Amino acid sequence: MDKLKQLESFVSIATRGSLTAAALAEGVAPAIMGRRLDALESRLGVKLLLRTTRRMALTHEGSAFLEDCQRLLADFANAEASVSAGGVKASGHLRITAPAGFGRRHVAPLVTRFRQQHADVTISLNLSDRVVDLAGEGFDCAVRVGDMPDSSLVSVRLADNRRLCVATPEYLRRCGTPTHPSELARFDCLTLSSDASQTRGWAFQVKGEVLHLKPGGPLDCSDGQVLHDWCLAGYGIAWRSTWEVEAEIAAGHLVALLDDFAAPANGIYAVFPQRKHLPLRVRLWIDFLKHHYARPGFWRSGGGS
């Protein structure tokens, strides 16, 4: 039995939640999908899905394997496209969504440059900090920062991102420099309001474990861009993403603090619904993002150049 077909069937069953739904999507009998799954589990020697009369649930091994399979199948589709597309031109309408702050800085400038290369593609860019339902709202691709909990979507890692404490040189001259996360309580920390999404606080790695702190200060805001502006104005220490502050650090406007305690990096991802054939315009857009985000100096230059 074709190993690739087994992987495709496993992904389809896992993301659709049942043998019947996966079989219907492929146009085969549920028993065929079941045999493919049985053969895959037998070959691997592990149980990937727990099956009951009502539902199917991923095992721990199955959840990890699903992510690897989605990435592998996406890479395989891209590899095929790179040799089979040949002179085929991308066309049609591309609907993209991204977080507002990140999208303004690091997606919008690339949209216009992408269209300069692909004049037959029209593009709609939606900037929103809510988690958009891609399939339900008709989007082709999302750019997302952080963990990817939704296994029904395929994600391609575009770049690393981490958060770090920053302040202006002037603020540090005036108030001193913290040398340990526990010292932040003595400083003016610029934090997101309690109604914002950063509920767990600021993350640091101390003695091999991730520690979450909720420092306080005289100013807080529900908008991250405002915190960034306050930090640049010298009002205190902020905990911001590298995509947002790396250019200011390189220019000397901000100083990175507590680097020895930085939490592990998360990722910047292109995310798209599971599809058998991804449109060429979507594949080219994802490759375009990967190329630019991997360029030396992209983030330090502010990303738009």
N, C-alpha and C positions, 0 to 999 in steps of 0.2 A: 504494500500500500504506500502511496506517495506520502513521504514525511511532511512535505509542505502542505498538502491537503489536510493532513491530521492537525497541523498547527492552525490552519485557517478555520477548520471546523471547531476546534477547542475555543478559539477567540470568539467565534460567532455564538456558540452555546453560552459561554460565560457572560458575554455582554448582553445577550438577549434574554438570558435567564431560564431558557428551557430548550429541550431538544426539538419540540414541535415548532417553536418560533424560528429557530435556526434552520430547520429543515425546510420550512415554508419559504424563507428568504432565498435558499439555494435551489429550491424546486426539486427536492429529493424526499424520500420517506424518512421519518424520524428514526427508524431502525438503522438506516445507513449512517446517520450522524452518531448514533449510539455506538455502532461498531468502530467508527473512526476514533471516538473518544476512548473506548476500551483498549484499542490497539495502542494508542499513544500512552495511556497509563501503564499498560503492560510493558511497553518498551522502556519507559522511564523508571519503572519500579516504584512509583509513588501514586497516591490518590490525589487527583487534581480537583475533583468536584464531588461533593457529597450529595447524593440523589435521594429524594423522598418522593412520595406520590404527589406532593403539592409544589415542591420547589427544589431548586438546585443552589448550593452554596459553595463558594470557593474554599478550599482548605488553605492553610498558611502557605504551603508549597505552591498551590495553584495560583494564589494571588501574586506571588513573586514571579512565577513563570508567565502569567498573563502579561505583565508589564514588559517582560523581555520579548515575548512573542509579538506584541503590538509594535514594538520598536523594530524588531527584525523584519516584519512584514512591510512596515512603512519604508525601511531602507531598501528592501527588495524591489518594491514598487518604484522607488526613485531610481534605482539602478537600471531597471528595465526602461524607464522613461528616458534616461540619459542616452540610451543607444537606439531606442525605437522611435523616439519623437522626431529625430532627424531634422528635416526642414519644416515640420509642422509648427504653425504659429499658435501661440496661446491666444484665446479670445474669450468673449463672454464677460459676465459680471462677477466680480469678486467682492464678497462681503466679509469684512474683517472687524473684529472688536479687540479692544485692549484697555487696560486700566488708564484712567484719565491722565494722571501725572506722567507715568511712563510713556503713554501713547503720544502725548504732546512732544516729548523730548526725543524719543527713540523709535517711534513708529511712523508718525506723520511725515517727517522729512524723507523717510525712505519710500513712502507710498508714491510720492511724485517722481522720485528717481526710478522706481520700478516701472511706472507707466511710460517713462521716456524710452525704456527698452522694449516695452510691450504695448504698442499704441492701440492694439485691437482689444485690450482689456479695459473695462470701466470698473471703478473701485468705489465702494462705500466704506468709510471708516467710522465706526461707532466707538466713542470713548466713554467708558462707564466703569465705576468702581464696584458695581454689583456683578455677581457671577452670572453671566449670560447663559441661557439655555441654547446652545448652538443649534442643535437639531430642531428644537421647538420653534426657534425664532428665525431660522433660515440663514444662519451664518456659516460661512465656509471654513473659517479659521479664527482662533483667538490667540493672542499673545498673553501669557499669564506669568506672574512672578510668584514663586513660592511652591508649596507642596501641591502635588496632583492627586487628590483623593478619589476622583471619579474614574473608575476603571472602565466605564462604557465609552470613554474617549481615548483616542490615540494621542500620545504626547511625544514631541521631539525636543530634546534639550538643546537650546540654542547657545546658552552661556551660563556661567556661574554668577551668583549674586550673593552678597553677604551684607549684613548690617553692622554698622560701627558707630561709635560715639565720635562726635566732631564738635569743635568750637573754634572761634576765631583766635588768632594769636593775641589780639588785644584783650579779649576776655580772660585768657589764660595768664597774661601778665598781671591783670588786675586781681584775679581770684585764685590763682594757683592751678596746678594740674593734678587730677586724681591719678593715683598709681595702682588702685585696686577698685573693683566694682563697688565694694562696700563703702568706699569713700564718697560715692555720688550723693549720698544724703546731705553732704555739707555744701553741695553746689546747686546753682539754679538750673534745674533740668526742665527742658521744654518738651512736654509730653502730650500725647493724644488724649482728648477728652474721654471720659468713661463710656460715652455712647458710641465711640469709634470702634474699629475692628480689632485694634491691637490689645486684646483683653488680657493676654498673659504677661504683658510687660516687656522689658528689655531683656534679651537673652545673652548670657556670657558662658564661657566654658572655664570652669574652675576645678582644678585637680581631676580633669578627665570627665566631669559631669556638667551637663547644661543647667545653669542656674538662671531663674527668671526673677527679675527685680522690678518693682514698681516705684521708681524714684519720683519725687514730687518737686514742685517749684512754684513760683508766683504766676506762671503763665501756662495755660494749656489751650489746645484748640482741636477741633474735630477735623481740620484740614491739614494734611501733611505739608503742602506747599507753604502754608503760613508759618509752620514750625521751621521750615528750611529758611525762609526769609528772616524770621526773628533770630535764628542762629547766625546767619550772615551779618546781621546788624549788631551782633555782640551781646545779645540778651541772655545767653546761657549755652548749655550743652544739649545737643539733640542726638537722637539715635536714628540714623538715616541709612538708606540703601546705597551701596557703592555706585549704582547707576545714576543716582541723584547728585552725589557729592564728589565723585572722583575728579571731575574737571576742576572744581574749586580747590581740592587738595593739591592737585598738580600745579595750580596757579599760585598757591600759597595763601589763598583767602581763608581756608579752613585747615585745621590740624586734626589728624586722626588720633584718637585716644584709646588707651587700653587695648592695643592690638594683641598683646599676649593673651588676652582673655576673650578674643573674638569667637563667637559661636560658629559651628560648622556652616559652610555655605549652603544655601538652597539654590534653586535654579530659575532660569528664565526659559519658558517653554513656548513652542508653537503647539496648539491643541486643535484637533479636528475630529469630527464624528467618524466612527468606524465605517469605511466604505470599501467595496470591492475594487472599484476603479476611481482613484482620486483624480479630479480634473487636472489637466496640465497646468492651468493658471495657478492652482493651489500649490502644486509641487514646486513650480518655479518661484513662487512667493516665499515658501519656506526655505528653499535653497538660497534665495537672495538675502533673507534675514541671517541665516547661518554664516554666509560669506562676510557680511558687513560686521556682525557682532564679534566675529573671530579676528577681525583686522587689528593688528597692533595699534594701540593708541586710540581705538574707537571711543571707549568710555572716557578717557582722559581729555579727549577733544570736545566732549559734550555730546557726541554722537551724531550731530547733524551734518558734519562736514565730510 
